[in-house]
Amino acid sequence: MAANSEKTSAKESAGYSSKRAKFRELAESRTNKALDAIGRIGNLSNKQVYEFEESEIKKIVKALRDAVQAVESRFDSSQGRSSSGFKL
């Protein structure tokens, strides 16, 4: 019986390790993609190339802050996915 218990424990440990590795891999990849996308949004601040109003900038920044807050909330609880898009 003890041998069977050890096998189950080893499988659970391997499953945890695999899930952890997958989380880390995806977290790094997705976070880097998000940071790159935010950087590209920042490129829109070039007034020699683009024309924009302050109200549009406030909407963009608010949408980004709201998205980060939603991510934090999802990690704090088991809320469902929110998929509202962004429009100026």
N, CA, C and O atoms as CSV, one atom per row, in Angstrom:
chain,resi,resn,atom,element,x,y,z
A,1,MET,N,N,0.809,-1.189,0.000
A,1,MET,CA,C,0.000,0.000,0.000
A,1,MET,C,C,0.863,1.268,0.000
A,1,MET,O,O,0.540,2.240,-0.682
A,2,ALA,N,N,1.934,1.253,0.749
A,2,ALA,CA,C,2.790,2.421,0.821
A,2,ALA,C,C,3.418,2.727,-0.535
A,2,ALA,O,O,3.578,3.893,-0.895
A,3,ALA,N,N,3.771,1.698,-1.283
A,3,ALA,CA,C,4.366,1.893,-2.606
A,3,ALA,C,C,3.367,2.570,-3.537
A,3,ALA,O,O,3.748,3.441,-4.320
A,4,ASN,N,N,2.099,2.185,-3.463
A,4,ASN,CA,C,1.059,2.785,-4.289
A,4,ASN,C,C,0.878,4.259,-3.920
A,4,ASN,O,O,0.691,5.099,-4.800
A,5,SER,N,N,0.933,4.574,-2.636
A,5,SER,CA,C,0.814,5.948,-2.156
A,5,SER,C,C,1.976,6.800,-2.670
A,5,SER,O,O,1.786,7.958,-3.043
A,6,GLU,N,N,3.181,6.219,-2.688
A,6,GLU,CA,C,4.350,6.947,-3.178
A,6,GLU,C,C,4.237,7.232,-4.663
A,6,GLU,O,O,4.640,8.302,-5.120
A,7,LYS,N,N,3.689,6.280,-5.430
A,7,LYS,CA,C,3.509,6.486,-6.869
A,7,LYS,C,C,2.531,7.614,-7.124
A,7,LYS,O,O,2.763,8.457,-7.991
A,8,THR,N,N,1.425,7.638,-6.365
A,8,THR,CA,C,0.439,8.696,-6.526
A,8,THR,C,C,1.058,10.042,-6.196
A,8,THR,O,O,0.839,11.018,-6.914
A,9,SER,N,N,1.817,10.105,-5.132
A,9,SER,CA,C,2.466,11.335,-4.722
A,9,SER,C,C,3.451,11.813,-5.786
A,9,SER,O,O,3.528,13.009,-6.069
A,10,ALA,N,N,4.198,10.892,-6.371
A,10,ALA,CA,C,5.160,11.246,-7.418
A,10,ALA,C,C,4.438,11.773,-8.652
A,10,ALA,O,O,4.894,12.726,-9.283
A,11,LYS,N,N,3.300,11.147,-8.998
A,11,LYS,CA,C,2.527,11.613,-10.153
A,11,LYS,C,C,1.972,13.000,-9.895
A,11,LYS,O,O,2.021,13.861,-10.774
A,12,GLU,N,N,1.440,13.228,-8.692
A,12,GLU,CA,C,0.907,14.540,-8.349
A,12,GLU,C,C,2.011,15.579,-8.403
A,12,GLU,O,O,1.801,16.684,-8.904
A,13,SER,N,N,3.178,15.239,-7.894
A,13,SER,CA,C,4.315,16.152,-7.897
A,13,SER,C,C,4.744,16.467,-9.329
A,13,SER,O,O,5.041,17.618,-9.649
A,14,ALA,N,N,4.778,15.459,-10.184
A,14,ALA,CA,C,5.159,15.668,-11.582
A,14,ALA,C,C,4.111,16.518,-12.288
A,14,ALA,O,O,4.453,17.377,-13.101
A,15,GLY,N,N,2.840,16.284,-11.984
A,15,GLY,CA,C,1.773,17.083,-12.584
A,15,GLY,C,C,1.865,18.538,-12.169
A,15,GLY,O,O,1.672,19.444,-12.980
A,16,TYR,N,N,2.166,18.754,-10.882
A,16,TYR,CA,C,2.341,20.110,-10.377
A,16,TYR,C,C,3.506,20.784,-11.077
A,16,TYR,O,O,3.407,21.933,-11.508
A,17,SER,N,N,4.606,20.063,-11.185
A,17,SER,CA,C,5.793,20.607,-11.818
A,17,SER,C,C,5.521,20.962,-13.278
A,17,SER,O,O,5.970,21.997,-13.770
A,18,SER,N,N,4.783,20.096,-13.959
A,18,SER,CA,C,4.447,20.332,-15.355
A,18,SER,C,C,3.522,21.548,-15.497
A,18,SER,O,O,3.719,22.383,-16.380
A,19,LYS,N,N,2.527,21.640,-14.637
A,19,LYS,CA,C,1.609,22.789,-14.678
A,19,LYS,C,C,2.348,24.077,-14.357
A,19,LYS,O,O,2.101,25.115,-14.970
A,20,ARG,N,N,3.249,24.003,-13.399
A,20,ARG,CA,C,4.035,25.181,-13.017
A,20,ARG,C,C,4.922,25.624,-14.164
A,20,ARG,O,O,5.008,26.816,-14.458
A,21,ALA,N,N,5.576,24.682,-14.810
A,21,ALA,CA,C,6.455,25.004,-15.937
A,21,ALA,C,C,5.654,25.622,-17.081
A,21,ALA,O,O,6.095,26.589,-17.702
A,22,LYS,N,N,4.480,25.064,-17.355
A,22,LYS,CA,C,3.635,25.599,-18.431
A,22,LYS,C,C,3.179,27.016,-18.093
A,22,LYS,O,O,3.178,27.897,-18.952
A,23,PHE,N,N,2.785,27.232,-16.814
A,23,PHE,CA,C,2.382,28.570,-16.381
A,23,PHE,C,C,3.518,29.565,-16.599
A,23,PHE,O,O,3.310,30.634,-17.174
A,24,ARG,N,N,4.710,29.217,-16.144
A,24,ARG,CA,C,5.854,30.125,-16.271
A,24,ARG,C,C,6.166,30.430,-17.731
A,24,ARG,O,O,6.434,31.576,-18.091
A,25,GLU,N,N,6.128,29.401,-18.564
A,25,GLU,CA,C,6.404,29.578,-19.998
A,25,GLU,C,C,5.388,30.539,-20.629
A,25,GLU,O,O,5.762,31.491,-21.315
A,26,LEU,N,N,4.109,30.276,-20.388
A,26,LEU,CA,C,3.070,31.119,-20.976
A,26,LEU,C,C,3.051,32.516,-20.370
A,26,LEU,O,O,2.835,33.499,-21.079
A,27,ALA,N,N,3.276,32.608,-19.051
A,27,ALA,CA,C,3.272,33.910,-18.383
A,27,ALA,C,C,4.369,34.808,-18.949
A,27,ALA,O,O,4.134,35.985,-19.224
A,28,GLU,N,N,5.559,34.256,-19.120
A,28,GLU,CA,C,6.659,35.051,-19.669
A,28,GLU,C,C,6.366,35.481,-21.097
A,28,GLU,O,O,6.553,36.646,-21.447
A,29,SER,N,N,5.910,34.555,-21.918
A,29,SER,CA,C,5.641,34.853,-23.320
A,29,SER,C,C,4.528,35.898,-23.463
A,29,SER,O,O,4.682,36.882,-24.185
A,30,ARG,N,N,3.418,35.676,-22.776
A,30,ARG,CA,C,2.275,36.586,-22.899
A,30,ARG,C,C,2.567,37.955,-22.295
A,30,ARG,O,O,2.129,38.974,-22.829
A,31,THR,N,N,3.308,37.985,-21.182
A,31,THR,CA,C,3.652,39.271,-20.568
A,31,THR,C,C,4.574,40.065,-21.485
A,31,THR,O,O,4.403,41.273,-21.646
A,32,ASN,N,N,5.548,39.392,-22.084
A,32,ASN,CA,C,6.442,40.091,-23.018
A,32,ASN,C,C,5.682,40.628,-24.227
A,32,ASN,O,O,5.963,41.733,-24.693
A,33,LYS,N,N,4.717,39.852,-24.743
A,33,LYS,CA,C,3.903,40.329,-25.868
A,33,LYS,C,C,3.076,41.537,-25.459
A,33,LYS,O,O,2.950,42.492,-26.226
A,34,ALA,N,N,2.510,41.504,-24.252
A,34,ALA,CA,C,1.709,42.627,-23.763
A,34,ALA,C,C,2.573,43.875,-23.597
A,34,ALA,O,O,2.153,44.975,-23.957
A,35,LEU,N,N,3.781,43.707,-23.054
A,35,LEU,CA,C,4.687,44.842,-22.891
A,35,LEU,C,C,5.092,45.432,-24.241
A,35,LEU,O,O,5.196,46.651,-24.378
A,36,ASP,N,N,5.317,44.585,-25.224
A,36,ASP,CA,C,5.634,45.069,-26.573
A,36,ASP,C,C,4.451,45.859,-27.151
A,36,ASP,O,O,4.635,46.915,-27.756
A,37,ALA,N,N,3.245,45.335,-26.956
A,37,ALA,CA,C,2.050,46.018,-27.475
A,37,ALA,C,C,1.862,47.368,-26.786
A,37,ALA,O,O,1.498,48.346,-27.439
A,38,ILE,N,N,2.104,47.433,-25.485
A,38,ILE,CA,C,1.998,48.701,-24.761
A,38,ILE,C,C,3.045,49.684,-25.282
A,38,ILE,O,O,2.772,50.876,-25.419
A,39,GLY,N,N,4.226,49.182,-25.567
A,39,GLY,CA,C,5.271,50.036,-26.146
A,39,GLY,C,C,4.848,50.622,-27.487
A,39,GLY,O,O,5.119,51.786,-27.782
A,40,ARG,N,N,4.177,49.800,-28.298
A,40,ARG,CA,C,3.699,50.290,-29.598
A,40,ARG,C,C,2.613,51.344,-29.419
A,40,ARG,O,O,2.530,52.285,-30.208
A,41,ILE,N,N,1.782,51.198,-28.392
A,41,ILE,CA,C,0.790,52.235,-28.093
A,41,ILE,C,C,1.519,53.522,-27.725
A,41,ILE,O,O,1.125,54.610,-28.145
A,42,GLY,N,N,2.580,53.391,-26.943
A,42,GLY,CA,C,3.379,54.562,-26.569
A,42,GLY,C,C,3.968,55.271,-27.772
A,42,GLY,O,O,4.158,56.487,-27.743
A,43,ASN,N,N,4.262,54.525,-28.834
A,43,ASN,CA,C,4.791,55.143,-30.058
A,43,ASN,C,C,3.793,56.115,-30.687
A,43,ASN,O,O,4.185,56.989,-31.460
A,44,LEU,N,N,2.518,55.968,-30.365
A,44,LEU,CA,C,1.499,56.878,-30.895
A,44,LEU,C,C,1.640,58.294,-30.341
A,44,LEU,O,O,0.971,59.209,-30.820
A,45,SER,N,N,2.495,58.489,-29.347
A,45,SER,CA,C,2.666,59.808,-28.736
A,45,SER,C,C,3.496,60.756,-29.599
A,45,SER,O,O,3.630,61.931,-29.257
A,46,ASN,N,N,4.050,60.275,-30.702
A,46,ASN,CA,C,4.877,61.100,-31.583
A,46,ASN,C,C,3.993,62.101,-32.329
A,46,ASN,O,O,3.303,61.748,-33.285
A,47,LYS,N,N,4.028,63.358,-31.871
A,47,LYS,CA,C,3.162,64.402,-32.438
A,47,LYS,C,C,3.589,64.823,-33.848
A,47,LYS,O,O,2.833,65.495,-34.548
A,48,GLN,N,N,4.781,64.435,-34.260
A,48,GLN,CA,C,5.203,64.744,-35.627
A,48,GLN,C,C,4.527,63.804,-36.620
A,48,GLN,O,O,4.427,64.118,-37.806
A,49,VAL,N,N,4.068,62.665,-36.145
A,49,VAL,CA,C,3.465,61.659,-37.012
A,49,VAL,C,C,1.951,61.565,-36.809
A,49,VAL,O,O,1.207,61.288,-37.750
A,50,TYR,N,N,1.504,61.799,-35.568
A,50,TYR,CA,C,0.096,61.601,-35.236
A,50,TYR,C,C,-0.524,62.853,-34.637
A,50,TYR,O,O,0.161,63.690,-34.049
A,51,GLU,N,N,-1.820,62.959,-34.798
A,51,GLU,CA,C,-2.585,64.038,-34.190
A,51,GLU,C,C,-3.648,63.396,-33.315
A,51,GLU,O,O,-4.356,62.488,-33.751
A,52,PHE,N,N,-3.759,63.870,-32.080
A,52,PHE,CA,C,-4.705,63.259,-31.147
A,52,PHE,C,C,-5.154,64.294,-30.127
A,52,PHE,O,O,-4.526,65.338,-29.946
A,53,GLU,N,N,-6.254,63.974,-29.470
A,53,GLU,CA,C,-6.793,64.833,-28.419
A,53,GLU,C,C,-6.510,64.222,-27.056
A,53,GLU,O,O,-6.380,63.006,-26.919
A,54,GLU,N,N,-6.418,65.080,-26.059
A,54,GLU,CA,C,-6.149,64.623,-24.691
A,54,GLU,C,C,-7.202,63.631,-24.216
A,54,GLU,O,O,-6.884,62.688,-23.490
A,55,SER,N,N,-8.448,63.836,-24.619
A,55,SER,CA,C,-9.517,62.925,-24.195
A,55,SER,C,C,-9.291,61.509,-24.741
A,55,SER,O,O,-9.637,60.526,-24.087
A,56,GLU,N,N,-8.709,61.410,-25.941
A,56,GLU,CA,C,-8.410,60.094,-26.515
A,56,GLU,C,C,-7.310,59.386,-25.732
A,56,GLU,O,O,-7.367,58.176,-25.513
A,57,ILE,N,N,-6.310,60.157,-25.316
A,57,ILE,CA,C,-5.213,59.596,-24.527
A,57,ILE,C,C,-5.745,59.092,-23.194
A,57,ILE,O,O,-5.369,58.011,-22.739
A,58,LYS,N,N,-6.623,59.874,-22.567
A,58,LYS,CA,C,-7.201,59.457,-21.285
A,58,LYS,C,C,-8.002,58.174,-21.437
A,58,LYS,O,O,-7.983,57.333,-20.538
A,59,LYS,N,N,-8.702,58.001,-22.546
A,59,LYS,CA,C,-9.465,56.773,-22.788
A,59,LYS,C,C,-8.536,55.570,-22.940
A,59,LYS,O,O,-8.814,54.489,-22.421
A,60,ILE,N,N,-7.434,55.770,-23.656
A,60,ILE,CA,C,-6.467,54.682,-23.849
A,60,ILE,C,C,-5.868,54.270,-22.512
A,60,ILE,O,O,-5.824,53.083,-22.189
A,61,VAL,N,N,-5.411,55.238,-21.740
A,61,VAL,CA,C,-4.779,54.956,-20.452
A,61,VAL,C,C,-5.782,54.304,-19.501
A,61,VAL,O,O,-5.432,53.370,-18.779
A,62,LYS,N,N,-7.020,54.786,-19.494
A,62,LYS,CA,C,-8.049,54.188,-18.635
A,62,LYS,C,C,-8.308,52.739,-19.033
A,62,LYS,O,O,-8.441,51.876,-18.166
A,63,ALA,N,N,-8.381,52.465,-20.327
A,63,ALA,CA,C,-8.604,51.095,-20.795
A,63,ALA,C,C,-7.474,50.178,-20.361
A,63,ALA,O,O,-7.718,49.041,-19.957
A,64,LEU,N,N,-6.232,50.663,-20.440
A,64,LEU,CA,C,-5.081,49.862,-20.018
A,64,LEU,C,C,-5.109,49.608,-18.509
A,64,LEU,O,O,-4.864,48.490,-18.055
A,65,ARG,N,N,-5.408,50.652,-17.741
A,65,ARG,CA,C,-5.491,50.485,-16.284
A,65,ARG,C,C,-6.606,49.517,-15.900
A,65,ARG,O,O,-6.428,48.665,-15.029
A,66,ASP,N,N,-7.751,49.654,-16.554
A,66,ASP,CA,C,-8.882,48.762,-16.281
A,66,ASP,C,C,-8.522,47.315,-16.596
A,66,ASP,O,O,-8.901,46.401,-15.864
A,67,ALA,N,N,-7.791,47.112,-17.683
A,67,ALA,CA,C,-7.388,45.756,-18.068
A,67,ALA,C,C,-6.439,45.156,-17.035
A,67,ALA,O,O,-6.561,43.981,-16.689
A,68,VAL,N,N,-5.501,45.951,-16.545
A,68,VAL,CA,C,-4.570,45.463,-15.524
A,68,VAL,C,C,-5.339,45.154,-14.236
A,68,VAL,O,O,-5.075,44.145,-13.581
A,69,GLN,N,N,-6.272,46.008,-13.880
A,69,GLN,CA,C,-7.082,45.771,-12.681
A,69,GLN,C,C,-7.899,44.486,-12.832
A,69,GLN,O,O,-8.047,43.733,-11.868
A,70,ALA,N,N,-8.425,44.231,-14.018
A,70,ALA,CA,C,-9.196,43.008,-14.266
A,70,ALA,C,C,-8.305,41.769,-14.130
A,70,ALA,O,O,-8.740,40.745,-13.603
A,71,VAL,N,N,-7.075,41.861,-14.601
A,71,VAL,CA,C,-6.134,40.738,-14.468
A,71,VAL,C,C,-5.864,40.477,-12.991
A,71,VAL,O,O,-5.884,39.329,-12.547
A,72,GLU,N,N,-5.614,41.531,-12.237
A,72,GLU,CA,C,-5.374,41.367,-10.800
A,72,GLU,C,C,-6.567,40.712,-10.119
A,72,GLU,O,O,-6.393,39.827,-9.280
A,73,SER,N,N,-7.764,41.133,-10.468
A,73,SER,CA,C,-8.983,40.568,-9.876
A,73,SER,C,C,-9.129,39.091,-10.211
A,73,SER,O,O,-9.547,38.301,-9.364
A,74,ARG,N,N,-8.791,38.716,-11.432
A,74,ARG,CA,C,-8.905,37.312,-11.828
A,74,ARG,C,C,-7.937,36.432,-11.052
A,74,ARG,O,O,-8.254,35.276,-10.773
A,75,PHE,N,N,-6.774,36.944,-10.699
A,75,PHE,CA,C,-5.839,36.164,-9.895
A,75,PHE,C,C,-6.272,36.114,-8.431
A,75,PHE,O,O,-5.963,35.154,-7.726
A,76,ASP,N,N,-6.986,37.142,-7.973
A,76,ASP,CA,C,-7.458,37.178,-6.588
A,76,ASP,C,C,-8.682,36.305,-6.367
A,76,ASP,O,O,-8.931,35.867,-5.244
A,77,SER,N,N,-9.446,36.044,-7.415
A,77,SER,CA,C,-10.656,35.234,-7.271
A,77,SER,C,C,-10.845,34.377,-8.513
A,77,SER,O,O,-10.045,34.422,-9.447
A,78,SER,N,N,-11.897,33.611,-8.505
A,78,SER,CA,C,-12.160,32.745,-9.666
A,78,SER,C,C,-13.246,33.349,-10.548
A,78,SER,O,O,-14.198,32.661,-10.918
A,79,GLN,N,N,-13.112,34.609,-10.882
A,79,GLN,CA,C,-14.072,35.280,-11.754
A,79,GLN,C,C,-13.951,34.750,-13.171
A,79,GLN,O,O,-12.914,34.224,-13.576
A,80,GLY,N,N,-15.029,34.900,-13.907
A,80,GLY,CA,C,-15.008,34.510,-15.315
A,80,GLY,C,C,-14.209,35.488,-16.142
A,80,GLY,O,O,-13.767,36.528,-15.653
A,81,ARG,N,N,-14.036,35.153,-17.355
A,81,ARG,CA,C,-13.254,35.939,-18.299
A,81,ARG,C,C,-14.088,37.144,-18.775
A,81,ARG,O,O,-15.274,36.992,-19.071
A,82,SER,N,N,-13.491,38.307,-18.848
A,82,SER,CA,C,-14.185,39.458,-19.423
A,82,SER,C,C,-13.541,39.755,-20.771
A,82,SER,O,O,-12.317,39.832,-20.881
A,83,SER,N,N,-14.358,39.918,-21.775
A,83,SER,CA,C,-13.797,40.084,-23.116
A,83,SER,C,C,-14.326,41.335,-23.808
A,83,SER,O,O,-14.630,41.311,-25.001
A,84,SER,N,N,-14.433,42.423,-23.056
A,84,SER,CA,C,-14.890,43.651,-23.695
A,84,SER,C,C,-13.705,44.275,-24.421
A,84,SER,O,O,-12.610,44.370,-23.866
A,85,GLY,N,N,-13.923,44.693,-25.647
A,85,GLY,CA,C,-12.863,45.285,-26.453
A,85,GLY,C,C,-12.698,46.750,-26.165
A,85,GLY,O,O,-13.358,47.288,-25.277
A,86,PHE,N,N,-11.839,47.399,-26.891
A,86,PHE,CA,C,-11.575,48.827,-26.720
A,86,PHE,C,C,-11.994,49.576,-27.965
A,86,PHE,O,O,-11.719,49.146,-29.085
A,87,LYS,N,N,-12.666,50.706,-27.760
A,87,LYS,CA,C,-13.057,51.608,-28.855
A,87,LYS,C,C,-12.855,53.034,-28.375
A,87,LYS,O,O,-13.171,53.359,-27.231
A,88,LEU,N,N,-12.336,53.875,-29.234
A,88,LEU,CA,C,-12.210,55.310,-28.905
A,88,LEU,C,C,-13.532,56.009,-29.063
A,88,LEU,O,O,-13.625,57.214,-28.832
